[in-house]
């Protein structure tokens, strides 16, 4: 008997506002996994490179980058593809879980 009551309560919660919270938690998890490390590495890269004087390692770094660009195949890694799929999944979750119009509300009288 208790199992049915809990199931009914959970279903009612999902119908009312639960879908929004599920989509919100999924979005927060994906953004924290995809966007936060990217922005943090970008800020760190901009902050770290501020040479006051000439550094002989700059030519070695530039040569290494050029060599690395020639070797790369141009295909994204599986991590990049996984992050793209996660971002697309966030859009799909919001589209599927959120109704286009709230069924509880009625239009105001004119």
Phi, psi and omega in degrees: 000319181293327180296318181293321180295317179294321179296317179296319179295317179295319180295318178296321178296318179294325180291325183280284186233356185296324180298322178298315182291325176296314179296321180294315179296318178298319179295317180297318180296315181293316180296320179291334179275324186263305191279320185297312178297325179296312180294320179295318178291325177295315179294320179295320179293320179291323182287324184287325186270096178211069183287135177271329182229171180291133179243120182296342179289344182299318179294321179295320178295317181295318178296320179295317179297318179296319179294320180293322179294326179291326184279331185297145184276343181093351178272139179289154179285169181293331179293319179295316178298320179297319179293323177295317178297321178296319179294319177295322179297326177298315178298318179293321179297315179295323181290320183280316186281331182267128178290153180289331178214141182290125181285342183282332186271145175248157180289145182291150178293149180259000000 
